[in-house]
């Protein structure tokens, strides 16, 4: 009985730890609640981002973001105005999207947005 209780407690603690980490960037800062509910946010490669006069064009190849898996086959292309961009706390690019590819939040490494 004690072993079963210990296993149950370990599972509860592990689940709680996973949930706490699911809202964090790899560098450890917390994505805001409005941006992330598990796998919505991820750091993206700088090569996926192109800046233009009005903001950014982000191209996510299938399998390069948790919410845009390889089954999608086509890349996701988002045009993100400067007004929707947020300054990144860790100096990396981050993209938060839902499972249909709708923008939730976008973080860029420089800037005062």
N, C-alpha and C positions, 0 to 999 in steps of 0.2 A: 504494500500500500504506500509506504514511504517513497519507494522508487517511482511509482506512478505519479505521486504528487510532485516529486522533484522534476520529472520529465515535463509535466504539465506547466510548472512554473517556468522552466527553461524555455518552453515554446512561447509562452506569453511574453517573456522578456525579449526573446529574439524577434518576435513579431513587432513589438513596440520599438525596438531598435531599428528595424528595417523601415518602419513607417517614419521615424524621425529623420532618417537619412534620405528618404525619398524626396524630401523638399529641399535638399541641399545641393549646391554645386560641388563638383569634385574638389574644389579648393576649400570647401567648408562653409561658405556663406549661405544663408537661407534665402531661397527664392520666396518672394511674397506670396501669400495665400491666393491672391487673385490671379497669379500666373501659373500656379502649379498644383496639381492634385495627384501627385505620384510620378508618372513618367513624362509629363507634359514638357518639362524643361530639360535642355541639354546644352553643353558647350558645343559649339560648332567650329569648324575650321575657317580660318580667315579666307581661304581660297573660295569659300562658298558665298562670300559677300563682295559686292561691287558697289562702290559709292557713286552716286550721281548728284546733280545739282539740287534735287529735292529730297534726297534721303538715300536709301539703300535698296539694292535688289539682292535678295537672298535666294540662292538656288540649292535645294537640298536633294541630293541624289537618293534614290531608294536605299534604305538600310543605313543611312548616315545620321538618323535621328530616331529615337525610340518610338515616336509617334508617326514616323513615315517609313514603315518596314519595306523590305525588298519585294513583297507582294504587290506593292503599288506600281511597279514597273516604270512609271514616268516620274521625272523629277518634279518637286514642288517649287514653284517660283512665286515669291512674295515681294511686292513693292511696299516698302516701309518708309513713310515720311519721317523726317527728323522729329516731328512733334510726337511720334509714337516710340521713339528710341529713348532708352534709359542708359545712364552711365553704368558701366560694369564695375562692381566692387573689386574684382580680381584682375582686371586688365585683359580679359578674354571675351570673345564673342559668345553669346548665349541666345538661344531661341526657344520660346515656349509656344507650342501649338497644340490644338486639340486633335482628335483622331480624324477630322476631316481636313486638316491643314489650315484651319483658321488661326490667325495670329492672336496670341494671348499677351505675350510680352517679348521684347527684343532688347538685348543689352549689347552695347558697343564699348570698346576699350578706351575711347577718348571722348571728350566732350562734356558739356555741361547740361545735357538734357535731363 
